[in-house]
């Protein structure tokens, strides 16, 4: 398995993702929080509002990659079900 060193989070059914407001003014941007077994991971936008569009680009990449991962997992889970049901032969 080729995985980079760093923070790892094995997703479980108890994990949640939500957007949380940090204040009522435009200078208090909302944050993205992932919470669950390992704790809470908060993604903050840059403190300089002029750099928020850079954050927008990153968050859209994150969304797209999450969608790609979800599709891959769905397809592989379906394939594993077909193999376990004997509908297709497992490749060697």
C-alpha positions, 0 to 999 in steps of 0.5 A: 500500500502506497500511503504518505506519512501523516495524519490518518483517519479511518472513517466510521459510521459515527463520523460526521462532517459539518460546516460551523460558523465562527462568528457573525461578521464577514471576517469570521469565516465558517470552518469545515469540521470532521468529528468522530473517533480520533477527535475533531479535525477543523479546516480553517480558511486563510485569515486573509480574506483576499486568499479565500478564493485559494481555499475555495479551489482546494475545497472544490478539489476535496469535494471532487476527490471525495466523490471519486473515492465514493464512486471507487468504493461503491464499485469495489463493494459491488464487485466484492458482493458479486464475487462472494455471491458466486456471480463472477469468478475472482481474478487471480 
